[in-house]
């Protein structure tokens, strides 16, 4: 198993446990698994699962909502979606067929489907571009191990896909940074992160949705969002505790962490305005990447409503992180989950 940390890499402090569910809370857990069972140069199969679990004041748990999504993306003429299904059914998901799984996917989601923002189906679909981007890490590992010709694969992908890796798009890709200084033939070297600890609580089988171990050359994105409410002398406060992790496997199915963040947030329940927001970089690939964590504090004063488009518009450039932005955009769901809190 991989243990050593390259000095060019960012933090290697993966989370090792999940906090106990709080009485009077709602927990959302999701996972999107990206596989290539038809061969590494074949289509990408993605399976997303999610669940909202309400824990009453006496500790009893009730499943409030569940959702699943399946997508198949072809790479023969670019990164194009060929099949998609969502349960519960979302009107308009057929509009994704023929669309890119990267740039433009979220525009289709917002303008051409009936997915409700804040709902589980919306989150699973909204996470597709990020999960698809991270799935390329498995291909880089496979290429490094001699299992696939990455150049020919990238040539097909780039026929229709906008190039995302450009200078100053984020902290890791900043001009003069470690990553750009270490490009090899236009690609960053493969630097594996720490082994992925099992964060499931054996005493709480409901703490996470279930997911199977990853096979070789696969990736997975998992999220946990806990929301609860407290009362103080100054009024009520909504708390949100976030865990976010991307992982990948090598040819021996060893699972390592690519990105991991935790975020602590408080929200005014009357206005849904964010009153505090702090991120912690647990695992990141490059030394400059943690510089982006300060961008989380910029959300103070923002409403969680419409947080996704606001984050897309304002959290840009080398002071931000593409993957942290995905974490912060997910805070829009706090309003939805606040409405599910037990009284």
Secondary structure as UniProt FT lines:
FT   TURN            7..8
FT   TURN            23..24
FT   STRAND          25..35
FT   TURN            37..38
FT   TURN            40..41
FT   STRAND          44..55
FT   TURN            57..58
FT   STRAND          61..74
FT   TURN            76..77
FT   STRAND          80..87
FT   TURN            91..92
FT   HELIX           93..96
FT   TURN            97..98
FT   TURN            103..104
FT   HELIX           105..112
FT   TURN            117..118
FT   HELIX           120..126
FT   HELIX           128..144
FT   TURN            145..146
FT   HELIX           150..157
FT   TURN            158..160
FT   TURN            167..168
FT   TURN            172..173
FT   TURN            175..176
FT   HELIX           178..181
FT   TURN            185..186
FT   TURN            202..203
FT   TURN            205..206
FT   TURN            216..217
FT   STRAND          219..232
FT   TURN            233..234
FT   STRAND          235..249
FT   TURN            251..252
FT   STRAND          255..267
FT   TURN            269..271
FT   STRAND          273..283
FT   TURN            287..288
FT   HELIX           289..299
FT   TURN            300..301
FT   TURN            305..306
FT   HELIX           307..314
FT   TURN            318..319
FT   HELIX           322..329
FT   HELIX           330..332
FT   HELIX           333..338
FT   TURN            339..340
//
